[in-house]
């Protein structure tokens, strides 16, 4: 999740005796949620370094990052995961030491998923895996808000707002990696909320979205491109002023998160659920 000003968020307090940095504070908007926010104690206890290791490790374990796949530049990963670039560099270095990733030199060098990556070696992943019910509750909160926001946006969005949404959808079709896509996706959904003309509802939605993005994992670009088709369908419904269609597209777009965020993918791995889709 990008920092509100467009760059990565600061890492917060100084490193501890082990050289790790505590994860940044919960955004102020989340405290103002009109719902009872689910407890996120499991991941709040993790340092920023551990959260990066856990999220990339989970993406490798679940096959979202394929063997040999090159990772985006560290500054883009930092913006997508809402940590500092130094933290990302240290996390990638330790994942290389663990055999999850590897570094290659030369023109086609960089940090890549190992050809035969070690799996299940990042202990911090357990904190994310343990949040199954909390993540589903957050998805449901987003579902309630997003359907209502889509309905209002179809009624109230002006041409400037619609043009802005179309530009963001165009940008999502052009970006090269999941890290850039994530930033565009966040801006798109917040722009839909802003198009309602109801600031209080948009702010409540921002709080839920920011909490949910704590669980964001890297996703294959073909899955993310597919999710962008739903973004375009939503813009078409907003332009037509079709409130029912807009709310239904929003419902389908969010409901799929129950199957495609890591908690759903864990169920898929056991023979339940569906194929991975984007988390936009």
Steps between C-alpha positions, in 0.01 A plus 500: 500500500660825397562774749231774477753739349591249229828363641567219745399557858773547761597197702414662833718467812870422495619140452514278805798304628455245222501764228131461417253785488149501646219518246353847448200616704143426395367778272288754683207444265462140614426610856190684378332198341125481558531124551677299767833449330638145524802442722828486311720427800678212326654713228532815711758320712720446195780736410496669159778265392296194601190619314693533174657157547160347581316652206759412240551158656126431485483615138774250414341220704163555330648515152407864446867572435635234265846340514745720313268802499678832536383728780427870441753764609527540875348849501187370325469211744540743789215717372273199440563347844506835683846470652836667447733399220779407742263255669419342163867463411574327830194275468596391149856435614385273782256319268795431270688356796197281575490363146165660411656756265831531315705783358632491144764721343524643150254660260218268603600502864313616805307326774291205385304216650735202531456230237425256780395732782504387859143498633359546847827641635375846604359473850318834479267351238313323780375836632343574163358151461337524843291805399251306285177613668625857549581536130161365397334751736696783340397382154136504612540855635645606167212326319236696692673831438603445140155402376351814654780718368459362147126572516561860609780554249271387217257767612744782577825459300576788266695487174828598665473211748413253224791615284735459797379143556549418132858631513574282803359193322718582199802529728428161657508345153848645444686453829765226487476341846265421786662772710400783267158345440428499872553875527274569201236265635489679833468837331221366278285375786554814706405706194173307471433579866580868445265510200204437733527850641460358852832566681407314821420179310817531294710542816345194664577301185860620501544363852374153406707497181818593687446220752433249225810606310710384795434155354581589141717240326676516162273360228560378143452778248255302285268471801533871572430592137183292523389691810551823306230390257259527791630849571413598142156340527440700815596825327258417218220447753583826678498690171161351413364598841399136554499474879393134512766386253771702676414348838492148353840540333642628830346204684656244264833684500526485881339161566776329303745613771359229727653248260807684378666662799744262663245355740289389204802375311595284797157339473550455125825318569297251705258439216244773568440844352593640160797596288696811603365835387624850560450676832394837362 
